[in-house]
Each structure stands twice: as C-alpha cells, then as structure tokens.
C-alpha cells in the first residue's frame, strides 16, 4: 500500500503545482496542510447495525474524512456544487419542492409519478462520466465563468480513479462507480445524469408538466396529450428512455393521484397539490427517553426539529395541528412530562412560524469572539449555569482582579499589545460513546479476532 500512498501524494503535489495560479492562497494552504498532516491515507469501510431489524441488517459506510484525497474532494465539491445547482431538475430541499408544487393549478388529467435509480452511485461508469462531465463543462464555460474547468476535471479524475478503501488489514481499489464516501460524489452523480436529462425533458416537454430530481430520486407530473392507448405507449417509452444513459437503471412507479417522495406524501385534490409529512407505517417513534444521558440541548433540538418539519412540509393547517398533537402525545408516552416539554414546544412553534412567515427581518450583529469549553456530558456534572457562574466570578468579572477581556495580549497582525477581548464562555457538550460506537468500528483490531484477509 505504500506504493499507492506515494502515487496519490505525487498526484496531489503535481496537481497543486500545476494549478497553483488557479487556487487561492487559502485553498493552497488548506490542501498542503491536510496532505502534510494526514496520518491515515485511505478511507475506511465499515458497517452500521440496524438493530431494530429482524433478522439483523447492516448499512455499508465508507468514511473518507481525514484520508489523503479528502481535502481535494472538499475543493471539488465546492466548485462542482454551483454547477449541479444550476441544472433544470435541481431543488434544494423538501420545503422548496413543496412551495413550488403548491403554486400550481393542474389540468384535470394530471398525475404524479416517482422514479428511483437502482444503485446509482456504484453504477456510474468512471471513464464515461468523466468524459461527459468534462465535455459539459467545456461546452458551458460561459454559464460558469468562475469555475476552473481544467483544474476541476483533473481533480475529479484523481479522486474518482484512486479511491483505495481500507477494510481491516485489506485494501481495495474502486474500479467502478462514484468514489464512495468522497465529498463530491453527490454533485458528481447529479451532474452526470443531468447531462442526459436535458435531452429527455425536451423530448417529453408536452407531457412533463413538472420534473425534479434529488440525485437518484425523481418526482414528476405527467399530463396526457393523446388518446389513452397512445398515451400509454408514450408513457412506456418515457420510462424506458430514463434508463437509456450509460447503463443506469430507473424503477418508475405508475402515475397516480398520490405518491410518496422523500419525506413527503404528495396528493392532487381538485387540481391543486396537497402535501403532508410521510412516516413509515411501522415507525415506532422511539424518541430518546427522558432517562437518556444526553446533553440538555438534545431534547430541545429533537422537539424543535420535528415541529419545523411538520410546519414546513404539511400544507393543510388542520393536518399541522393534528400532527403536533400526535407528536406531543408520543413524547408523553415515551415518559416525558408536560412541564418538561411545554417550553421547548412553544419555542419550536414560534421558530417554525417565523421561518415560514418572518415577523421581523433578521438583525445582523457584529461577531463577538467566544471561548468554548468543550467536555463530555455526564448528568451528574455541574450544570452549564454553574460553570457559567464560575467563569464570571473567576475570569470574566473577578471581584478583585482585572477582567479577562481587558488583559493585553500580543497581536501578530499589528505587532502591538491589544485587549484579549473574550468575555463570553460557551459550554459545548459531546455525548459519551453509545451502542452504535460499540457495534460499528472504523478500524478492526486483530486482537479481537482473525484478520479480514484470512476470510478470503
């Protein structure tokens, strides 16, 4: 594996030197520092356990963070995302999709449909994808004047062709598909199919009232323009054409008045779209119990996040109220008391309403430097309020000493002493290891069993 390490290091150094003029000072520093500090050259393959499944099932994960190609992948992602967002079928989030759909008045014969790509990431042929994306970027330079096309295409080639994955004491070079676990994989997949998609949308423009895609998930509205028999033929031809691009396969659900897409249930009622939050029929709503040793902010985040989803994804106010009541009852059934969840519930509702219909414009405030006190959470530790008081009494505003913010410190920027300036402490928690950490190892130890190579 040393040969692969040296090869990748050489490719990175050569690319950085060749495109030095294209890179900003900050980008060069980021890439060089990461390459210098990298101690784990290759991504790790591991599994997470779906412990709620019977029989037990797993989800494969490739963790690229910290590997040799990670920094270059971050750079590619930064340059490729604006290109992917410019594609006709792109949408940012379920909320944006919902807002767009609610604005339509549909023909009486309009129907919804969805389509899913089969193993899209692993099915994308590397050579063809790099060729198609390079041609697209070269052909559309005028649309993306800030995109360094040559540097971007060469960087993509390095990442996609040199993804060596480590599993235990074995190493695997990925030969097909988008480089698993790398930051640019989503925009890479999005752009690759969008190149063909433009032709498809033009061919079926008379029938496709609406068409959007989130990487490997398509949502559309089909309007027949022919007699039933001819329309069925056109529809079948369209679904076949979806799979006409470099071997990618799409499974399309037939047209209907109601469909499920991502986390939305989308329906047509009286020529208008109605949306609601989708939940799986077997969802057990196993929220964190009140006995869980999680930082206090986790409950607030759980409640605020769920309320936000309800308000932003449900189009009917009656549905919103019903789902809020269900959420409240499920938290009570989980063991929470009403007095514990009333305040975060009220704040969550206020935040969600203000997001949808802001009462006042956001007020920009000058950035104030903070000091972060980061520690592992334990329920028996002093509370954040106690820590904040200790900070104020001994550091920020000591009764018989100089406040910390006024103490002079040397500034490299000015070459003079300036006030320290920090008078605010933020207590930041991270959780202790949980069951997932114990069952899902990035690095497999030979001390706990035979090496992976022995199973070949």
MONORUR-V994924 format. One record per run of one state. SS is the DSSP state (@ for helix, = for strand, . for the rest). FROM is the first residue (numbers start at 1). TO is the last residue. If there is no record, write none. Layout:
ss:SS from:FROM to:TO
ss:SS from:FROM to:TO
This chain:
ss:. from:1 to:1
ss:@ from:2 to:18
ss:. from:19 to:24
ss:@ from:25 to:37
ss:. from:38 to:42
ss:= from:43 to:50
ss:. from:51 to:56
ss:= from:57 to:63
ss:. from:64 to:69
ss:@ from:70 to:85
ss:. from:86 to:93
ss:@ from:94 to:102
ss:. from:103 to:110
ss:= from:111 to:117
ss:. from:118 to:119
ss:@ from:120 to:123
ss:. from:124 to:125
ss:@ from:126 to:139
ss:. from:140 to:140
ss:@ from:141 to:144
ss:. from:145 to:148
ss:@ from:149 to:161
ss:. from:162 to:163
ss:= from:164 to:167
ss:. from:168 to:169
ss:= from:170 to:173
ss:. from:174 to:184
ss:@ from:185 to:203
ss:. from:204 to:207
ss:= from:208 to:214
ss:. from:215 to:216
ss:= from:217 to:222
ss:. from:223 to:227
ss:@ from:228 to:241
ss:. from:242 to:249
ss:= from:250 to:252
ss:. from:253 to:255
ss:= from:256 to:256
ss:. from:257 to:257
ss:= from:258 to:261
ss:. from:262 to:263
ss:= from:264 to:269
ss:. from:270 to:271
ss:= from:272 to:277
ss:. from:278 to:295
ss:@ from:296 to:313
ss:. from:314 to:316
ss:@ from:317 to:334
ss:. from:335 to:337
ss:@ from:338 to:356
ss:. from:357 to:370
ss:= from:371 to:376
ss:. from:377 to:383
ss:@ from:384 to:396
ss:. from:397 to:403
ss:@ from:404 to:406
ss:. from:407 to:407
ss:= from:408 to:410
ss:. from:411 to:416
ss:= from:417 to:419
ss:. from:420 to:424
ss:= from:425 to:430
ss:. from:431 to:434
ss:@ from:435 to:439
ss:. from:440 to:445
ss:@ from:446 to:448
ss:. from:449 to:451
ss:@ from:452 to:455
ss:. from:456 to:456
